[in-house]
């Protein structure tokens, strides 16, 4: 029996152990093949059994890519165990050899320019790049050597400049955006006029008669009230002015008792500087008649590059005050007396041509009524040339009569076409009795009612503080003397106010008797609120809704209790507004919920109600009170 020597046994064991080790290392070698995803950070790892095997040295970065060792690494047998070794989770390690090999291959194949653009890594020494040499048989484009640092700075500067310009443009647009988008109207539509008899307004020289210089001192008072235009009654020369102001002797001269032409020119300048307008009463005495060739003396009126030859007094006066003195409009007094004149229509055309489109002509309600009854086409010329129709509101026929008149006017011919005249509402004027004489407690409520109506509003001087006319005793004592001046009482101003010169505003003009009523200055604050609400609310100051050439009314008088006036105003995309006024002497408790649910008080004769929300199912309205509600949309 052959026995194996002890040394042989030990060598055998060694050989067996060596075989196991080689088998193990074969698995390890298969794991050292290139991984699909190399480790980003090489790890200095050494297998415990690596001392007993002789590995070829790692491929250094300086070795040639065509070296036979590279071929050995690419032996298919060496990589055959990749899948098996990668499947074994205990044997898969990221060998630093694979990482180095991948890095070597990448470095050999990757070309990088140095900072100065000369040396290309991985190429033989002396291989240069200057933008014109070939690299791997390719010529690099010239933009590689551009000064990109400067280019980047310039482009950044342009981008920042553009952004800054855009931001500035946006900010400018936002700043210039209008705070409101209310529709704009010509200066005479939807606004507030202030009517003045100059001899009774303000005396500047203590001669007992108001004058133009005194009026200039009170312009800020008028503007602060909210008026945009001043309507001056009868300023022309007349016999026994101002008592008989209607006996006009010249339409080209101002009566010296109220001033001279230079004073009037100062007034025009001061009014226009405040962005206000001036309207004059012109007594119509003649119709426009063309001059005949046989007349050697004639007046030539130049307007709108057209020569118009008329010699009548009215045409000459209109041309003088409009073209030379820059007056903004004329109230054609006594026009109703000439409706049947054959030159009536032609005269209106000539006068409108003289003043131009930016200036206006006014006429009375009586003139409108007579024109509509006349034959021919005079009414069409009238409606196309007149800008405002003056209509007086009074309580001569009670509250019901007042309601009916408002409805009749709004339903009349003036709402047939968009370009037809607007209404010029008033509760007092130079020819009518002051409303305070008969309705002493309703003056403020009626003025508030004016502010809700569609059209233009007029306030006769003194009505804003509740002035009355002359006492009944004065009128009865000498009726004929006071027939035309019973309402032209001297204006009074609060002693708390000061004029521009610092003098007290209080004073009574002696040419006419004092008002029978004491002024109520507390009305001023309330009335200013109503006027400002009107000027800023399209629902109120717009007279109609114009749609596809048609005129749609935007107001309605609601029928309720006898002494209660309810007027609704509306406009597209705006809150509706409702005026409620109790013009009676007793409180009225009523239910308006069938018409309106609730609203916010935006103006009221009782200022404590402003801002409150009223539910209209059961509301008590005090006597001689008025308010305007803004309804919810």
C-alpha positions as CSV (number, residue, x, y, z in Angstrom):
1,X,0.0,0.0,0.0
2,X,1.5,3.1,-1.1
3,X,1.6,5.7,1.5
4,X,1.8,9.2,0.8
5,X,4.7,10.9,2.4
6,X,4.0,13.5,5.1
7,X,5.6,16.1,3.0
8,X,3.5,15.0,0.1
9,X,0.4,15.3,2.3
10,X,1.3,18.7,3.2
11,X,2.0,19.6,-0.3
12,X,-1.2,18.0,-1.4
13,X,-3.1,20.0,1.1
14,X,-1.2,23.0,-0.1
15,X,-2.0,22.1,-3.7
16,X,-5.7,21.6,-2.8
17,X,-5.8,24.8,-1.0
18,X,-4.1,26.4,-4.0
19,X,-6.7,25.0,-6.3
20,X,-9.5,26.4,-4.1
21,X,-7.7,29.7,-4.1
22,X,-7.3,29.8,-7.9
23,X,-11.0,29.0,-8.3
24,X,-11.9,31.8,-6.0
25,X,-9.6,34.2,-7.8
26,X,-11.1,33.2,-11.1
27,X,-14.4,34.5,-9.7
28,X,-12.6,37.6,-8.5
29,X,-11.0,38.1,-11.8
30,X,-14.4,38.0,-13.5
31,X,-15.5,40.7,-11.1
32,X,-12.7,42.9,-12.1
33,X,-14.0,43.3,-15.7
34,X,-15.3,46.8,-16.7
35,X,-18.6,47.6,-15.0
36,X,-21.3,49.3,-16.9
37,X,-21.4,52.0,-14.3
38,X,-18.0,52.9,-12.9
39,X,-17.6,54.1,-9.4
40,X,-17.1,57.9,-9.3
41,X,-14.6,57.5,-6.5
42,X,-11.9,54.9,-6.8
43,X,-11.5,52.8,-3.6
44,X,-8.1,51.5,-2.6
45,X,-9.3,47.9,-2.0
46,X,-7.1,44.8,-1.7
47,X,-8.5,41.3,-1.5
48,X,-7.1,39.2,1.3
49,X,-5.9,36.4,-1.0
50,X,-4.3,38.8,-3.5
51,X,-0.9,38.1,-1.9
52,X,-0.9,34.5,-3.2
53,X,-1.5,35.4,-6.8
54,X,0.6,37.3,-9.2
55,X,-1.5,40.0,-10.9
56,X,-0.3,42.0,-13.8
57,X,0.3,45.5,-12.9
58,X,-2.6,48.0,-13.5
59,X,-2.6,49.9,-16.7
60,X,-1.1,53.2,-16.0
61,X,-2.2,56.5,-17.5
62,X,1.0,56.6,-19.5
63,X,0.6,53.3,-21.2
64,X,-0.1,53.2,-24.8
65,X,-3.7,52.5,-25.9
66,X,-2.5,49.9,-28.3
67,X,-0.6,48.0,-25.6
68,X,-1.2,44.2,-25.5
69,X,-2.4,44.5,-21.9
70,X,-5.4,46.5,-23.2
71,X,-6.0,43.6,-25.6
72,X,-5.8,41.2,-22.6
73,X,-8.3,43.2,-20.7
74,X,-10.6,43.0,-23.7
75,X,-10.3,39.2,-23.8
76,X,-13.9,37.7,-24.0
77,X,-12.9,35.0,-21.6
78,X,-12.0,37.5,-19.0
79,X,-15.3,39.2,-19.3
80,X,-17.3,36.1,-19.6
81,X,-17.8,35.8,-15.9
82,X,-19.1,39.4,-15.6
83,X,-22.7,38.4,-15.5
84,X,-22.1,35.6,-13.0
85,X,-20.0,37.7,-10.8
86,X,-22.3,40.6,-10.9
87,X,-25.1,38.3,-9.9
88,X,-23.3,37.3,-6.8
89,X,-24.0,40.1,-4.3
90,X,-21.2,39.0,-2.0
91,X,-18.5,39.2,-4.7
92,X,-19.6,42.4,-6.6
93,X,-17.3,45.2,-5.6
94,X,-16.2,48.2,-7.5
95,X,-12.6,47.4,-8.2
96,X,-10.3,50.4,-8.6
97,X,-8.9,48.7,-11.7
98,X,-12.1,49.2,-13.6
99,X,-12.4,52.8,-12.5
100,X,-8.8,53.4,-13.7
101,X,-9.4,51.7,-17.0
102,X,-12.5,53.8,-17.7
103,X,-10.7,57.0,-16.7
104,X,-7.8,56.1,-19.0
105,X,-10.0,55.4,-22.0
106,X,-12.0,58.6,-21.3
107,X,-8.9,60.7,-21.0
108,X,-7.4,59.3,-24.2
109,X,-10.6,60.0,-26.1
110,X,-11.5,63.4,-24.6
111,X,-9.9,66.5,-25.9
112,X,-9.6,69.6,-23.8
113,X,-8.1,73.0,-24.5
114,X,-6.0,74.6,-22.0
115,X,-6.9,78.1,-20.7
116,X,-4.9,79.8,-23.5
117,X,-6.4,77.4,-26.1
118,X,-3.1,75.8,-27.1
119,X,-2.5,72.3,-25.5
120,X,-4.9,69.4,-26.2
121,X,-4.8,66.7,-23.6
122,X,-4.3,63.2,-25.0
123,X,-2.4,64.3,-28.1
124,X,1.3,64.1,-28.8
125,X,3.5,66.8,-27.4
126,X,3.7,69.8,-29.6
127,X,0.2,69.4,-31.0
128,X,-1.2,72.9,-30.9
129,X,-4.6,74.6,-31.4
130,X,-4.9,78.1,-32.6
131,X,-8.3,78.1,-34.3
132,X,-6.9,77.2,-37.7
133,X,-5.2,73.8,-37.1
134,X,-7.0,70.5,-37.4
135,X,-7.9,68.3,-34.4
136,X,-8.6,64.7,-35.4
137,X,-8.9,66.0,-38.9
138,X,-11.5,68.6,-37.8
139,X,-11.1,72.3,-38.0
140,X,-12.5,74.1,-34.9
141,X,-14.8,77.2,-35.6
142,X,-13.4,80.6,-35.1
143,X,-15.9,81.6,-32.4
144,X,-14.0,79.3,-29.9
145,X,-11.4,82.1,-29.5
146,X,-13.9,84.9,-29.1
147,X,-13.8,87.0,-26.0
148,X,-16.7,85.4,-24.3
149,X,-16.1,87.2,-21.0
150,X,-16.9,90.5,-22.6
151,X,-19.7,89.1,-24.7
152,X,-21.4,87.7,-21.6
153,X,-21.1,91.0,-19.9
154,X,-22.6,92.9,-22.8
155,X,-25.5,90.5,-23.2
156,X,-26.2,90.7,-19.5
157,X,-26.2,94.5,-19.7
158,X,-28.7,94.3,-22.6
159,X,-31.0,91.9,-20.7
160,X,-31.0,94.0,-17.6
161,X,-31.6,97.2,-19.5
162,X,-34.5,95.6,-21.3
163,X,-36.0,94.4,-18.0
164,X,-35.5,97.8,-16.5
165,X,-37.2,99.5,-19.4
166,X,-40.2,97.1,-19.3
167,X,-40.6,97.6,-15.5
168,X,-40.4,101.4,-16.0
169,X,-43.0,101.2,-18.8
170,X,-45.4,99.1,-16.6
171,X,-45.0,101.5,-13.7
172,X,-45.7,104.5,-15.9
173,X,-48.8,102.8,-17.3
174,X,-50.1,102.0,-13.9
175,X,-49.5,105.5,-12.6
176,X,-51.3,107.0,-15.6
177,X,-54.3,104.7,-15.4
178,X,-57.4,106.7,-14.6
179,X,-58.7,106.2,-11.1
180,X,-62.2,105.9,-12.5
181,X,-63.6,104.8,-15.8
182,X,-66.6,107.1,-15.9
183,X,-67.8,108.2,-19.3
184,X,-66.9,111.8,-20.1
185,X,-69.3,114.4,-21.4
186,X,-69.1,117.9,-22.9
187,X,-68.7,120.6,-20.4
188,X,-72.4,121.6,-20.4
189,X,-74.0,118.1,-20.2
190,X,-74.7,116.5,-16.8
191,X,-72.9,119.3,-14.9
192,X,-74.0,122.0,-12.5
193,X,-74.6,125.7,-13.5
194,X,-74.8,128.6,-11.1
195,X,-77.1,131.5,-12.1
196,X,-76.3,135.0,-10.9
197,X,-77.9,138.4,-11.2
198,X,-74.6,140.4,-10.9
199,X,-76.2,143.6,-9.4
200,X,-77.4,141.5,-6.4
201,X,-74.4,139.2,-5.8
202,X,-71.3,141.0,-4.5
203,X,-70.5,144.7,-4.1
204,X,-66.7,145.5,-4.3
205,X,-66.9,149.3,-4.0
206,X,-69.7,149.9,-1.5
207,X,-71.9,151.8,-4.0
208,X,-74.9,149.6,-3.1
209,X,-74.9,147.6,-6.3
210,X,-73.1,144.3,-7.0
211,X,-70.5,144.4,-9.7
212,X,-68.2,142.3,-11.8
213,X,-65.2,142.9,-9.5
214,X,-67.2,141.6,-6.6
215,X,-68.1,138.5,-8.6
216,X,-64.4,137.8,-9.3
217,X,-63.8,137.7,-5.6
218,X,-66.4,135.0,-5.1
219,X,-65.4,132.6,-7.9
220,X,-63.7,130.2,-5.5
221,X,-67.0,130.1,-3.5
222,X,-68.8,129.1,-6.7
223,X,-66.3,126.5,-7.7
224,X,-66.2,125.0,-4.2
225,X,-69.9,124.5,-4.5
226,X,-69.3,122.3,-7.5
227,X,-70.5,124.5,-10.3
228,X,-68.6,124.3,-13.7
229,X,-70.3,127.2,-15.4
230,X,-71.6,130.7,-14.4
231,X,-74.8,131.9,-16.0
232,X,-74.9,135.7,-15.9
233,X,-78.3,137.4,-16.1
234,X,-78.6,140.7,-18.0
235,X,-75.4,142.6,-17.9
236,X,-76.0,145.0,-20.8
237,X,-76.8,148.7,-20.8
238,X,-80.4,149.4,-19.8
239,X,-82.6,152.3,-18.7
240,X,-82.7,152.5,-14.9
241,X,-80.5,149.4,-14.4
242,X,-80.8,147.3,-12.3
243,X,-84.4,147.9,-11.4
244,X,-85.4,147.8,-15.1
245,X,-82.6,145.5,-16.3
246,X,-84.8,144.2,-19.1
247,X,-84.9,147.6,-20.9
248,X,-81.7,146.9,-22.8
249,X,-80.3,149.7,-24.9
250,X,-77.1,148.1,-26.2
251,X,-76.0,144.5,-26.6
252,X,-72.4,145.5,-27.1
253,X,-71.8,147.4,-23.8
254,X,-71.9,146.4,-20.1
255,X,-73.9,148.7,-17.8
256,X,-71.5,150.9,-16.0
257,X,-73.2,150.3,-12.7
258,X,-71.7,146.8,-12.6
259,X,-68.4,147.5,-14.3
260,X,-66.6,148.2,-17.6
261,X,-65.4,146.0,-20.4
262,X,-61.9,145.6,-18.8
263,X,-63.6,144.2,-15.7
264,X,-65.5,141.7,-17.8
265,X,-62.3,140.6,-19.5
266,X,-60.7,140.0,-16.1
267,X,-63.7,137.9,-15.2
268,X,-63.4,135.8,-18.3
269,X,-59.7,135.2,-17.6
270,X,-60.3,134.3,-14.0
271,X,-63.2,131.9,-14.9
272,X,-61.2,130.1,-17.6
273,X,-58.2,129.8,-15.3
274,X,-60.4,127.8,-12.9
275,X,-61.6,125.6,-15.8
276,X,-65.0,127.1,-15.6
277,X,-67.3,128.7,-18.3
278,X,-69.4,131.8,-18.8
279,X,-72.9,132.0,-20.3
280,X,-74.7,135.3,-21.0
281,X,-78.3,136.2,-21.4
282,X,-78.8,137.7,-24.9
283,X,-82.2,139.4,-25.4
284,X,-83.1,138.4,-29.0
285,X,-84.5,141.5,-30.7
286,X,-83.9,140.6,-34.3
287,X,-83.6,137.7,-36.6
288,X,-80.5,137.2,-38.9
289,X,-81.2,138.8,-42.3
290,X,-78.5,138.9,-45.0
291,X,-77.4,142.3,-46.1
292,X,-78.3,143.5,-49.5
293,X,-75.7,144.7,-52.1
294,X,-77.3,148.1,-51.9
295,X,-76.3,148.6,-48.3
296,X,-72.9,150.3,-48.2
297,X,-72.5,149.9,-44.4
298,X,-72.6,146.3,-43.2
299,X,-71.0,144.1,-40.6
300,X,-68.9,141.2,-41.7
301,X,-68.8,138.2,-39.3
302,X,-65.8,135.9,-39.7
303,X,-66.2,132.4,-38.3
304,X,-64.8,129.0,-39.1
305,X,-63.0,130.4,-42.2
306,X,-66.4,131.5,-43.6
307,X,-67.5,135.0,-44.3
308,X,-71.1,135.6,-43.1
309,X,-72.6,139.0,-43.8
310,X,-75.4,140.0,-41.4
311,X,-76.2,143.4,-40.1
312,X,-78.9,142.6,-37.4
313,X,-78.1,143.5,-33.8
314,X,-78.5,140.0,-32.3
315,X,-76.0,138.4,-34.8
316,X,-73.5,141.2,-34.2
317,X,-73.7,140.9,-30.4
318,X,-73.3,137.1,-30.5
319,X,-70.3,137.4,-32.8
320,X,-68.7,140.1,-30.6
321,X,-69.1,138.3,-27.2
322,X,-68.3,134.8,-28.6
323,X,-65.3,135.6,-30.9
324,X,-63.8,138.7,-29.3
325,X,-64.7,138.4,-25.6
326,X,-64.5,134.5,-25.5
327,X,-67.9,133.9,-23.9
328,X,-68.8,130.2,-23.9
329,X,-72.5,130.3,-24.5
330,X,-75.7,132.3,-24.8
331,X,-79.2,132.0,-23.4
332,X,-81.5,133.3,-26.2
333,X,-84.0,135.3,-24.2
334,X,-87.4,136.0,-25.8
335,X,-86.7,133.5,-28.6
336,X,-90.2,132.2,-28.3
337,X,-91.5,135.6,-29.7
338,X,-89.8,135.0,-33.1
339,X,-90.8,131.4,-33.8
340,X,-93.1,132.4,-36.6
341,X,-90.5,134.6,-38.2
342,X,-89.6,133.4,-41.7
343,X,-85.9,133.7,-40.9
344,X,-86.2,131.8,-37.6
345,X,-84.5,128.6,-38.7
346,X,-81.9,130.4,-40.8
347,X,-81.0,132.6,-37.8
348,X,-80.4,129.6,-35.5
349,X,-78.1,128.1,-38.2
350,X,-76.1,131.4,-38.5
351,X,-75.8,131.9,-34.7
352,X,-74.6,128.3,-34.2
353,X,-72.1,128.8,-37.1
354,X,-70.8,132.0,-35.4
355,X,-70.1,130.5,-32.0
356,X,-68.8,127.1,-33.2
357,X,-69.3,123.6,-31.8
358,X,-67.6,124.0,-28.4
359,X,-70.0,126.8,-27.4
360,X,-73.7,126.5,-26.7
361,X,-77.1,128.1,-27.2
362,X,-79.9,127.8,-24.7
363,X,-83.6,128.3,-25.1
364,X,-86.7,128.3,-22.8
365,X,-89.3,125.6,-22.5
366,X,-91.8,128.0,-24.0
367,X,-89.7,128.3,-27.2
368,X,-89.6,124.5,-27.4
369,X,-93.4,124.2,-27.1
370,X,-94.0,126.9,-29.8
371,X,-91.5,125.4,-32.2
372,X,-93.0,121.9,-31.9
373,X,-96.4,123.4,-32.9
374,X,-95.0,125.4,-35.8
375,X,-95.2,124.5,-39.4
376,X,-92.3,123.6,-41.7
377,X,-89.0,122.3,-40.6
378,X,-88.2,124.9,-37.9
379,X,-88.5,122.3,-35.2
380,X,-85.8,120.2,-36.8
381,X,-83.4,123.1,-37.0
382,X,-84.2,124.1,-33.5
383,X,-83.5,120.6,-32.1
384,X,-80.3,120.4,-34.0
385,X,-78.9,123.9,-33.1
386,X,-80.0,124.4,-29.5
387,X,-77.9,122.6,-26.8
388,X,-79.9,123.1,-23.6
389,X,-83.6,123.6,-22.9
390,X,-84.3,125.5,-19.6
391,X,-87.2,123.9,-17.6
392,X,-88.4,125.2,-14.3
393,X,-89.6,122.9,-11.6
394,X,-92.1,124.2,-9.0
395,X,-94.8,123.1,-6.7
396,X,-97.5,125.3,-8.2
397,X,-99.5,122.1,-8.9
398,X,-98.5,120.2,-5.9
399,X,-96.3,117.1,-5.6
400,X,-98.4,115.1,-8.1
401,X,-98.0,117.9,-10.6
402,X,-94.2,117.9,-10.0
403,X,-94.1,114.2,-10.7
404,X,-96.2,114.5,-13.8
405,X,-94.1,117.2,-15.3
406,X,-90.8,115.3,-14.8
407,X,-92.4,112.3,-16.5
408,X,-93.7,114.4,-19.3
409,X,-90.4,116.0,-20.1
410,X,-88.5,112.8,-20.0
411,X,-91.0,111.1,-22.3
412,X,-91.0,114.0,-24.7
413,X,-89.2,114.8,-27.9
414,X,-85.8,115.6,-26.3
415,X,-85.2,111.8,-25.8
416,X,-85.9,110.9,-29.4
417,X,-82.4,111.2,-30.7
418,X,-79.0,111.2,-29.0
419,X,-77.9,114.6,-30.4
420,X,-81.1,116.5,-29.3
421,X,-80.8,119.2,-26.6
422,X,-80.3,118.3,-22.9
423,X,-82.5,119.5,-20.2
424,X,-81.4,122.4,-18.0
425,X,-83.4,121.9,-14.8
426,X,-83.9,124.7,-12.2
427,X,-86.1,125.3,-9.2
428,X,-85.5,129.1,-9.4
429,X,-84.3,131.6,-12.0
430,X,-84.3,135.3,-12.7
431,X,-88.0,135.2,-13.8
432,X,-89.5,132.8,-11.3
433,X,-90.5,133.2,-7.7
434,X,-88.1,131.8,-5.2
435,X,-89.0,128.3,-4.1
436,X,-88.4,129.2,-0.5
437,X,-91.3,131.7,-0.5
438,X,-93.8,128.9,-0.9
439,X,-91.8,125.9,0.2
440,X,-89.7,127.3,2.9
441,X,-88.8,123.9,4.3
442,X,-88.5,122.1,1.0
443,X,-85.8,124.2,-0.6
444,X,-83.0,121.7,0.2
445,X,-85.1,118.6,-0.6
446,X,-86.1,120.1,-4.0
447,X,-82.5,121.0,-4.8
448,X,-81.5,117.5,-3.9
449,X,-84.2,116.2,-6.2
450,X,-82.6,118.3,-9.0
451,X,-79.4,116.4,-8.5
452,X,-80.9,113.1,-9.3
453,X,-82.5,114.1,-12.6
454,X,-81.0,113.3,-16.1
455,X,-79.6,116.5,-17.7
456,X,-77.9,119.6,-16.4
457,X,-78.7,121.2,-13.0
458,X,-78.9,124.9,-12.4
459,X,-78.8,126.6,-9.0
460,X,-80.1,130.2,-8.7
461,X,-77.9,132.3,-6.4
462,X,-79.1,132.2,-2.8
463,X,-81.1,129.0,-3.2
464,X,-78.2,127.0,-1.8
465,X,-78.7,128.8,1.5
466,X,-82.5,129.0,1.4
467,X,-82.9,132.7,0.6
468,X,-86.5,133.9,0.0
469,X,-87.8,136.8,-2.0
470,X,-89.1,140.1,-0.9
471,X,-91.6,140.3,1.9
472,X,-95.3,140.5,0.9
473,X,-95.5,143.9,2.4
474,X,-92.8,145.3,0.1
475,X,-94.5,143.8,-2.9
476,X,-97.9,145.1,-2.1
477,X,-96.6,148.5,-1.3
478,X,-95.3,149.2,-4.8
479,X,-96.1,146.2,-7.0
480,X,-94.9,147.7,-10.2
481,X,-91.6,148.7,-8.8
482,X,-90.9,145.2,-7.6
483,X,-92.7,143.2,-10.3
484,X,-89.4,142.0,-11.9
485,X,-87.1,142.2,-9.0
486,X,-89.1,140.6,-6.2
487,X,-86.7,137.6,-6.3
488,X,-83.5,139.5,-6.9
489,X,-82.7,139.9,-3.2
490,X,-79.1,140.7,-2.1
491,X,-76.9,137.7,-1.6
492,X,-75.3,137.1,1.8
493,X,-72.2,135.2,2.7
494,X,-71.2,133.5,5.9
495,X,-69.1,135.7,8.2
496,X,-66.8,132.7,8.7
497,X,-65.6,132.9,5.1
498,X,-63.0,135.3,3.8
499,X,-62.4,136.5,0.3
500,X,-59.0,136.5,-1.3
501,X,-58.5,140.1,-0.1
502,X,-59.3,139.1,3.5
503,X,-62.4,141.2,3.8
504,X,-65.6,139.9,5.4
505,X,-68.1,138.3,3.1
506,X,-71.1,139.5,4.9
507,X,-73.0,142.5,3.6
508,X,-76.4,143.6,2.3
509,X,-76.8,145.5,-1.0
510,X,-79.1,148.5,-0.5
511,X,-80.5,148.8,-4.1
512,X,-83.1,146.1,-3.2
513,X,-84.9,145.1,-0.1
514,X,-83.5,142.3,2.1
515,X,-84.7,138.7,1.9
516,X,-87.7,137.9,4.0
517,X,-85.9,134.7,5.2
518,X,-82.6,134.4,7.0
519,X,-79.9,132.5,5.2
520,X,-79.4,128.8,6.3
521,X,-75.7,128.3,5.8
522,X,-76.0,124.7,7.1
523,X,-77.5,123.8,3.7
524,X,-74.2,124.3,2.0
525,X,-72.5,121.2,3.3
526,X,-75.4,119.0,2.5
527,X,-75.8,120.4,-1.0
528,X,-72.1,120.0,-1.8
529,X,-72.4,116.3,-1.0
530,X,-75.4,115.9,-3.4
531,X,-73.5,117.8,-6.2
532,X,-70.3,115.8,-5.8
533,X,-72.3,112.5,-5.8
534,X,-73.9,113.7,-9.0
535,X,-70.7,114.7,-10.8
536,X,-69.0,111.4,-9.9
537,X,-71.9,109.0,-10.6
538,X,-72.6,108.1,-14.3
539,X,-75.9,106.5,-13.3
540,X,-77.1,109.9,-12.3
541,X,-75.4,112.4,-14.7
542,X,-76.0,110.4,-17.9
543,X,-79.4,111.2,-19.3
544,X,-80.0,108.0,-21.2
545,X,-78.5,104.7,-22.5
546,X,-77.4,104.8,-26.1
547,X,-77.5,101.5,-27.8
548,X,-77.2,100.9,-31.6
549,X,-78.4,104.4,-32.3
550,X,-81.4,104.2,-30.0
551,X,-82.0,106.2,-26.9
552,X,-83.1,104.1,-23.9
553,X,-84.3,105.9,-20.8
554,X,-82.5,105.3,-17.6
555,X,-84.9,106.8,-15.1
556,X,-88.4,106.2,-13.8
557,X,-90.7,108.0,-11.4
558,X,-92.3,105.5,-9.1
559,X,-95.9,106.0,-8.0
560,X,-96.2,106.0,-4.2
561,X,-97.8,108.1,-1.6
562,X,-98.9,111.6,-2.6
563,X,-96.1,113.6,-0.9
564,X,-93.4,110.9,-1.4
565,X,-91.2,111.2,-4.5
566,X,-89.4,108.1,-5.6
567,X,-87.1,108.3,-8.7
568,X,-85.0,105.4,-9.8
569,X,-81.9,105.8,-12.0
570,X,-79.9,103.0,-13.6
571,X,-77.0,102.4,-16.0
572,X,-75.3,99.2,-17.4
573,X,-72.6,97.7,-15.1
574,X,-73.2,100.4,-12.5
575,X,-75.2,100.4,-9.2
576,X,-78.7,101.7,-9.5
577,X,-79.5,104.8,-7.5
578,X,-82.9,105.7,-5.9
579,X,-84.0,109.2,-4.7
580,X,-86.6,109.2,-2.0
581,X,-88.0,112.6,-0.8
582,X,-90.8,113.4,1.6
583,X,-92.0,116.8,0.5
584,X,-94.9,116.7,2.9
585,X,-95.1,118.1,6.5
586,X,-95.7,114.8,8.3
587,X,-93.6,111.6,8.5
588,X,-94.3,108.8,6.0
589,X,-94.0,105.1,6.9
590,X,-94.0,103.0,3.8
591,X,-92.9,99.6,2.4
592,X,-90.8,99.8,-0.7
593,X,-89.6,96.2,-0.7
594,X,-91.8,95.3,-3.7
595,X,-89.5,97.6,-5.7
596,X,-86.2,97.5,-3.9
597,X,-84.7,95.3,-1.2
598,X,-82.1,97.4,0.5
599,X,-79.6,100.1,-0.2
600,X,-76.8,102.2,1.2
601,X,-77.4,105.9,1.9
602,X,-74.8,107.9,-0.1
603,X,-76.3,111.4,0.4
604,X,-79.1,112.7,2.6
605,X,-80.4,115.9,4.0
606,X,-79.9,114.3,7.4
607,X,-76.2,113.7,7.2
608,X,-76.3,111.2,10.1
609,X,-77.8,108.6,7.7
610,X,-75.0,108.7,5.2
611,X,-73.3,105.3,5.1
612,X,-76.1,103.3,6.7
613,X,-77.8,100.3,5.1
614,X,-81.6,100.6,4.9
615,X,-83.9,97.6,4.5
616,X,-86.9,99.0,2.6
617,X,-89.6,96.7,3.9
618,X,-90.7,99.3,6.5
619,X,-89.0,102.7,6.4
620,X,-90.0,106.0,8.0
621,X,-89.2,109.2,6.0
622,X,-89.2,112.4,8.0
623,X,-91.0,115.5,6.6
624,X,-89.1,117.8,4.2
625,X,-86.3,115.2,3.9
626,X,-84.5,113.6,1.0
627,X,-81.9,110.9,0.5
628,X,-80.2,108.9,-2.3
629,X,-79.7,105.2,-1.9
630,X,-77.2,103.1,-3.9
631,X,-78.7,99.7,-4.5
632,X,-76.8,96.4,-4.5
633,X,-76.1,95.0,-8.0
